[in-house]
Amino acid sequence: MKRTLLLLLALLPLFSCQPEKAEKTPQKDVAFIAIQSFPSKAQIGTNLLPAWSEGDKVGIRSESVEEPAEFVLVSGAGYTTAAFEGWKPEGERFIAFFPSTAKCDGITFRGVLDTKVGHAVPDHPLGALPMWGTSRDLTKLKLTALFGILRLNLKGDVKLQSLMLDAGVPVSGQFLCTLESGTVAMIGGANIIMMDVAGTELLATKDTPFYFILPPGEYDSLKFTVTDVAGDISFLYFDDVEIKAGRYTLVSETLE
């Protein structure tokens, strides 16, 4: 009996050090987020609407929680409505915004428009187009664009090296948008947008589209500097261009 008791006392520390069972990890919530339709005469492929893309992230916060949660696309790439997964903020009214790096409190929207952008493919010209929306239902969020998209159609028998837009007023850098009025103010910033188009070959018989995200407003003059791989430069000018939020504006030119 004495030997048995000693054995039990020796084993006691082993039992007392057993780890507790880990609690179950809470399930992430899924938000269904749609892009509001974009009125346009310039069709994007066979679809008038931009689409969500792999890797897209949306910020979602509530009126009672200042720190936003990041929701990542899990399905729906290539479509205008997609499912995003993330931790649901506490509260009854939700504010969603894109890109997720922006700051949005439901009254103002702060973010950045890139000075250097890539050549977007026709089925996904959004890039980081600022959008926002609000709803009490996480599964029924619809985002509205705060900026417009300029579509430049080019034709020609040439291979491009670079493309630069000079708007004469700030169109890239930090911005602030007052959501109630939709008024956008650029905070400093640059007048130009550089697009990486190296190796893009224009066709003489078909338009090649290039998309630029611009603050809404009336532009007295837009100047494009087009450089081909041989180093030859062409200048394109478009006067009195109006950019509307959530709309496409089309300009076209043929390079000789």
N, C-alpha and C positions, 0 to 999 in steps of 0.2 A: 504493500500500500504506500509505504514511504517513497519507494522508487517511482511509482506511478505519479505521485504528487509532484515530485521534482521534475519529471518529464513535462507535465502540464505547465508548470511554472516557466520552464525553459521555452516552451512553444508560445506562451502568451504574448511576448513582444512581436512575434511574427504575425499573429492575427491582428494585433492592434495597429500595425503599419500598413495593412492592406488599403489601397486607395479607394476612395468613395466612388461610386458609379457616377460617370459624367452625365450632366443634364443634357437632354436632347437639344440640339441646335435649332433655334427657331427658323421656320421656313421664311424665305424671302417672299415679298409680295410682287405680283406682276401687274404692271400698268399697261393699258392699251392706249396708244397715243397716235392720233391722226394728224396729217398735215392738211390745213385748209386749202381748198382748190385755188389755183392761180389762174385768173383770167388772162388770156393771151391769144393773139392771132398767130403767133409764132409757135407752131407745135414742136414739142420736144419728142422727136422720134414719132411714135404713134400714141403718145400719152401726154396730155396737157399738164399733168401733175408731176412735181419732183417726187423722188422716192427716198425712203430710208436706206442706209447703207451699212454694211458690216462694220462693227467697231463704233457706231454712233452711241453717244452717251447723253442723257438728258438729266438735268438737275430738277429735283422736286422738293419743295418745302411746303410748310403749312403756315397759317396765320399765327399759330402758337409756338412754332419752332423756327428760329432764325437760321440755324445751320442746315443747309440743304443736303439731301441724300442724293447720291449719284445712282441713276438707273441705267443699266447697260442693255443694249438690244440683244434679245435672245432668239427672236424669230421675226420674219416679215421683211427681210432685206429685199429691196427691189420693189416694194409696195408702198403705198401712201399711209397705210395703217400697220403698225408693228407692235410687238410685245416687248416691254422693257422690264428687267428684273432688278429689284433693289430693296432696301429696308424702308418700309412705309413710315413716314413721319407721323407723330401724334397730332391729332387735330381733325377738324371737320371740313375745312376748305383747303384745297391743294393748289399750288402754283407751280407750273412746269415751265422750263425754259431750255432753249438750245442755242448755242452749245452749253454744256454743263459747266464750263469754266467762267461763264458770265455771272453777274450778280443781279438778282431780281427779287424785289420785295412786294410785287403786285402794284406798286406805285411808280417806281422807276426801274429801268433796265440799263445796266452798265456792262460794257464789254469791249472787245477789240476787233477791228477789221484789219486783216493782214495786209501788209504792203507788198509782200511777195506771195503769189498764189500759183497753183498748178493749173494745167489745162484740163478742165473737167470733161468727162465723157458725157455724151448726150443724155444717157438715161439717169444721170445723177449730177445735175448742175448746181446743187445746193451749196456745197462747200460748208462754210460755217455761217450760213445765213441766219441772223438772229431771229428767233421766234419765241412766242410765249403763249400761255393759255392758262385758264383757271377753271376748276370744277370741284364739286363736292364728291364726285364719284371718280375714284382712281382709274376705273376701267373705261371712262368716257372723257378723255382729255383730248382737246383739239387745239393745235398750235397755229397761231396766226403770224405771218411774217411782218416784221417791223421795217424791213428794207425792201428795195426792189432789185430786180436783176436786169442788167443790160445784156442783150445778146447781140454780139457782133458776128455777122455772117461774112465770110471771105471766100472769094473764088480766085483762081489763078493757077499758073503752071510753075510753081516755085516751092522750095522747101524752106521753112522758117527756122530762125534761130532765136529770136526774142520778140516780145510784144509788150509795149508800155502804153498805159493810159495816163494822160495828164488832164485832169478835170478843171484845173485853175482854182479849185477850192479844196479844202481837206476832204479826202474820201477814204483815208486809211489811218489807223491809229486808234486811240481810245475814243469812245463815244458815250453819251448819256441820252436815253430816250425817256420822255415823260409819257407813260402809257395812256393816260386819260385823253390826251390830245394827239398822241402819236408824233409829237415834235422831237426831232433828233438834233442834238448838238454835238459837233465834233470837238473834243478837248485837245487842242493842238493838232497833232497829226500831220500827214503829208498829202500833197496834191496828186500823188502818183500811185499807180498800182502796177507792179511788174509781174508779168505772167511767164512762167517757164513753158515755152513751146518748142524747145529744141528738137529738131527732127520731124516736126509736124509738116506733112506734105499737103499743100493745097491742090484742089482739083479744078480744072477749068469748066467742068460741066456740073459741079455739085457744090452747094454751100458747105463750108466747114464752120461750125459754130464755136464761139468763144464767149464765156459767161463772166460777167463782172458784177459783184455785189456792191450796190451804191446806196448811199443815204437818199431818201425821197426828197424831191425838190426839182427846181428848174435850173438847168445848166446852160449857160450862155454858149459855151463851146467845149466840146470834147475833142482832144487831140490824141491820135494814136501814132506811135512810132513803131513801124514794122521793119525788122531787120532779117534778111535771109541769110542762109549759110555762106553765101559768097561775100557777105558784108555790105550788100546794097541796101539802102534805106528808103522806105516810102513813108510819107506823112499823110494821114487821113484826118479830115476835119468834119465834125457834125455839129451844127449850130442849133440852138433852141431845142434841147432835148429834155423832156419831162420824165422823171422817174417817179413812179408811184409804188407805195408799199404793197407788197403782195402781188405785184404784177410784173410781167415781162415787157421790156421795151426793145424793139428790134431796129437795128441799123445794118446796112449792107454796103459792100464795096467789092469791086473786082480789081485785083492787082495786075498791072501790065507786066 
